[in-house]
């Protein structure tokens, strides 16, 4: 399972889909190796933006949302189109970017120019100089392709719950950076409304992945669904839960974000409908989230059983999870 963040492609590859490898532009222009999942029978591709434009690709000291670009995500989409995809699911968790999807659109043929007609350089800050958008060059195959967004947040593009203010700091943005990026995205939304005659900036999920949700919805006509629901449907989780007594799931940390639609909450909800009880393992369990999950019938179990720093806990995650699962199984077996 996955919820639209890292691991979404792996979930489909593990269920028999083909892994397609390609080399694309990374967040800061370097070439990176990325993959997407593809089903020829369904002509469907699962593209994970984090594989091309993800925060994990950038060391903490180099994180810079002013200049990070989603161009590589657009290259992944183009590679999926080349493969024959007519349905593309874009999983948009874990981004290093704050460019509203402008880089992705540039990779797919949209022209973004300043007042002198020059092509904008990559990154969210450059959008402050955006004067004209030329959508006519958009890859024509897109019109015949169904796009869906798998997201784990429902934030709008702008404002206190928007892409910049909520997620910018974790990508390395300072207070002054946040103001500059917010103004740049607002200008991008204005120019987009002028070019397309539609304004989606207030729609749910347009602020996901530094505004990539905005670019996908406005230009590619993508629809948005909670990532955990979409992955559950494509993976057949409903059928797997039929007649199950117990469901075991987990994630790195169980906290406030878990309740907003991450894997644990989504899987637990489906298990409850099927009549199964859910145990969720995590490296860290927040007390308030634990109580909230308990009210939903989900038991949260921390796997760390001794004082450990994060690098040590991560290195030992498999063994820690195995021991926690064994203890839980003994409790269940005891009655």
Secondary structure, DSSP 4 states (H G I P E B T S, - for coil): --SSSTTHHHHHHTTTPEEEEEEEE-TTS-EEEEEEEEETTTTEEEEEHHHHHBGGGS-GGG--TTT---HHHHHHHHHHHHHT-SEEEEE--SB---STTHHHHHHTT-EEE-TTSPBPPSSSGGGGG--EEEGGGS-GGGGGSEEEEEES----SSSTTSHHHHHTGGGT--HHHHHHHHHHHHHHHHHHHHHHS---TTSTTTTHHHHHHHHHHHHH--EEEEHHHHHHHHHTHHHHHTT-SEEEEEEEEESHHHHTT-HHHHHHHHHHHHT-EEEEEEEEE-HHHHHHHHHTTEEEEE---S---HHHHHHTHHHHHHHHHHHHHHHHHH-
